[in-house]
Amino acid sequence: MTLHDTIRLIGDQALDASRKMVNLSTKRKNTILNAMADALDQQRDLLKEANAQDLAQATAIGLSASMLDRLTLTDARIDNMIKGVREVARLPDPVGKKLWKRTRPNGLVIEKKRVPLGVIAIIYESRPNVTADAAVLCIKTSNAVILRGGKEALHSNLAIARALREGGASAGLPKHALQLIETIDREAVRELVQLDDRVDVVIPRGGESLIRAVVENARVPVLKHYRGVCHVFVDATGDLKQAINIVENAKCQRPGVCNAMETLLVHQDAAAAFLPMLAALAVRRKVELRGCAATRKLLPSCKPATEEDWSTEYLDLILSVRVVKDVKAAISHINTYGSHHSDAIVTADASSAKRFLKEVDSAAVYVNASTRFTDGGEFGMGAEMGISTDKLHARGPMGLEELTTYKYVVTGNGQIR
């Protein structure tokens, strides 16, 4: 069987499974998820053996220490994976939820209800725990799922998927509701994202190059975020002590994540007081500063920022800094160079805050808080599939509700038009 035929068969099987998934009750799905968690626990030695194979191969080809860390499955990480599955089982089920109901003058009763998307394909990179996270979110929302992980985690992903399938099957999970593409051939991704008659949506999780490759080849709708170029703007009226705490958290807590700040904007009337505070923070936290001319005039040791810096997602302890005239200029900068992810203003001026919230075109906008809160768990959504910078069909953190669509259920008693 050719690769083309293999991927189409996987799509056929997923489509068939998706039609069975819609009949699962919430109670049945939760039983399935808890059985999956049990299987992960029971098979943890097999998971660690498979992970050891991946680590040995990754070490041999010279993957960095940070990449090896992302790849490693320790007992603690397996415990967290199991905990995550059980937490999803406890979350409210959005499927079947009534969004609204109305009765028309002719007596027709129309209800708008949440339903599964159908078949979801998820393409992701090194972290093997994503296999469990992605699978259980799809199962909870009555979707069939096709997973395609990174080659560096192949053995780990296979072992996790096998445990999930075996545990799920023992509790009534339809066959082929959870499938993992086993080949590392990149052509498999192209074949998968062109199954527009079998797959309803593709969700890529990884670096910008992966996401662009998916988008360029896809005939299936893609939920994505390219980059997280997030901003904090310190307004003239902002509490500077509060501002420096927000800046430190947004930049330094976890610099390698998509909701970390990459560019700091400072109102010209606050620059003389605030930038020395920033310089002290940069020394203490070992942050490299790259600034505009006005920034460098106040901080001569700051490196010059280039045009490219304003749109760069560093994912590191590097920060671009720009002094701007006012809130209008800050908004213009964000809408020009940002990635529509998460942006914050620190201000005591209600009118500036209102304008910022209204005019900044991003998935999450903040007043006097860190951009690091853009996260499904922090938003009270429980687990998340990722963060979308698209506007259709989901935007921001993608939780269970974002893995559903809706249908109209219309009940009549013989009405004709």
Steps between C-alpha positions, in 0.01 A plus 500: 500500500636842405534782753215679323274195544608451862413857600167484319418176682579669832267782397224254406534324834494828692190617313320175582605527867384863521147389408503262794652751740191724482298231680726490808346645815698730726513223761637253245765745379614569855524126567710465184733782607552355847573160345759673280661654809509157666669350193768770499573422864508125443727532198740764635797262479425446130471876454840558661662223292366654180610845614851367570522395133406849387746664741783275382434588137457869579829507692677324214392764247597784736171653607545787745462458875173698494359277226604188690325637808178560302522142372562329835222308678573474872269338754394849607410594143309177449316576826413844364382348173272261689377785719424704188288220352297469820455878516353502148259226611376733776446799270148590383409341166413769243342252255123536491509834683209724396632840387154647449141408429225700334149439377400661172156654435408195289568268795838367385733438797864569410789399728870568446708219654866414529613195303842341428713626213534139378857398407787708636859457380771625735859544382752576772868495593724359767309483832344152529248606765317687222391157372290449812390863535374525144337157491294538815373848413372362170343194664328716763340704221388187307747556217713238328867600495798432274835581661831557327788572740862591444749237389719556807216375727368220277549208741362697794197614301429147379513365856275776637247461218497122545430533872224754437338282233513186713363677805231672297395186316448320831241765592322529165709734283407438134774337293716750309371798699864558597767438237868593482682520167804276545714609207751784536477574127420872466283421200249350745427848632427632152270206429321545833429871467348448155233256622228764479233231446598317819666747741307800633781706652878487542675640807880539470693543827862596461736753349420749228662286228274203582190718502587666170565161339158380614320815381672501161393142428161480671163464333350448846427802726794570734484640856840652572719762650814596313682701764459655842637853460339638816529856635473692825440876473587712806279808475583842645263443793603142569611393849871444430552251782205300373632538146846362579345197671279435198794542262715261703229236505408540133861479381687289755271241658506275191663682209466203263118495484264671258336732755830649621559867421743572215466880467459766768350835405544797736317834487748784446384670822578187705827405329744700715364346821423150375792406275761508782274261692494278189880513470539381859254216434690403184827473692341298778316262268766495224269641232656641184339833406468625142367853482396783272704824487299661781549192719876494434527869585379414851670158511829534306595135567188377319561340159337668200174343383457425131176509302498121515511501881153655528339192344729232646385229740822447695381225738804601705617761751513771232270803504434770243425841654340800332405842633173619345317832497167386642243220516410554134862436397516192723187355342633573151829323581322192638261472207789542255759266652306272734365152436145551635576287807511684835570865581478705820480861614609621844302817572288688751317684222162341430471664158842368393408154623167508316667611176771234529248222558284614210767566238770236559418214263611203711348183640557616859542857624586594857486798731752496788578127474763275344457344156602168658137439599401410143454132575202266516565407861549861610178599322310233691445286190690199634724336244572663164597387152708809436455871435356623173583837345240436229154656514308201358390272654685537831710784643731495802525194728325201342322294763223246469239740360740600221514133390128512423280671246123531506190393319143628490235258621161599363176340625166555332152354476446504126603857410583569136641815345 
